[in-house]
Amino acid sequence: MTDALVNLHTFDNRQEADLAKGALEANGIHAIVSSDDAGSQEVSLQFVRGAKLFVKREDEQLAKEVLKLP
């Protein structure tokens, strides 16, 4: 078992990433959202760089199925 994380998907904003995280966690998949918004001081940065959703490598396939990602 490995704890390596993979970027499952980059969403346009934090809200979409948080919704996806909730769907994954409801299915028993731990997920982490990362968005660079300067500590919530520059929220517009997430619209440029997006919000990344990370999962453990071993959960990647199941997570894609849950979120219907290619």
C-alpha distance (Angstrom), angle and dihedral (degrees) to the residues before:
residue distance angle dihedral
M1 . . .
T2 3.79 . .
D3 3.77 132.4 .
A4 3.81 94.4 -150.7
L5 3.79 111.9 137.8
V6 3.78 125.8 -142.6
N7 3.78 129.3 -162.7
L8 3.78 100.2 -112.9
H9 3.80 95.7 -175.6
T10 3.80 141.5 -20.9
F11 3.79 112.6 -130.9
D12 3.79 127.2 -159.0
N13 3.81 92.4 -116.1
R14 3.79 144.3 5.9
Q15 3.80 94.5 -103.3
E16 3.82 93.0 60.1
A17 3.79 90.8 46.3
D18 3.81 91.6 49.7
L19 3.83 91.2 51.1
A20 3.80 90.4 51.3
K21 3.82 90.2 47.3
G22 3.80 89.4 53.6
A23 3.80 91.6 51.3
L24 3.80 91.0 50.3
E25 3.80 94.0 47.1
A26 3.82 90.0 48.9
N27 3.81 84.8 59.8
G28 3.80 94.0 48.7
I29 3.82 97.0 -99.8
H30 3.79 116.2 130.6
A31 3.81 112.1 -137.5
I32 3.80 137.4 179.2
V33 3.81 127.2 -152.5
S34 3.78 120.1 -150.3
S35 3.79 123.6 -174.1
D36 3.77 127.7 163.1
D37 3.77 106.0 -134.0
A38 3.82 99.1 140.9
G39 3.78 93.6 -103.2
S40 3.82 92.3 -47.5
Q41 3.80 90.4 -55.7
E42 3.82 94.7 106.9
V43 3.78 105.3 32.6
S44 3.81 90.6 167.8
L45 3.83 89.4 70.2
Q46 3.79 90.4 74.3
F47 3.81 89.0 61.0
V48 3.80 89.2 58.1
R49 3.81 99.0 41.1
G50 3.78 100.5 23.5
A51 3.78 129.1 -142.5
K52 3.79 117.1 -76.4
L53 3.79 122.9 -143.3
F54 3.80 115.1 -152.7
V55 3.80 129.4 -166.6
K56 3.79 134.3 171.8
R57 3.79 112.1 -82.5
E58 3.81 91.0 -118.7
D59 3.84 90.2 56.4
E60 3.81 95.4 47.7
Q61 3.82 99.1 99.1
L62 3.80 94.9 44.5
A63 3.81 90.7 46.4
K64 3.81 90.8 52.7
E65 3.79 89.6 51.1
V66 3.81 92.5 49.4
L67 3.82 92.2 50.0
K68 3.83 93.5 36.3
L69 3.81 92.3 -123.7
P70 3.82 122.3 158.5
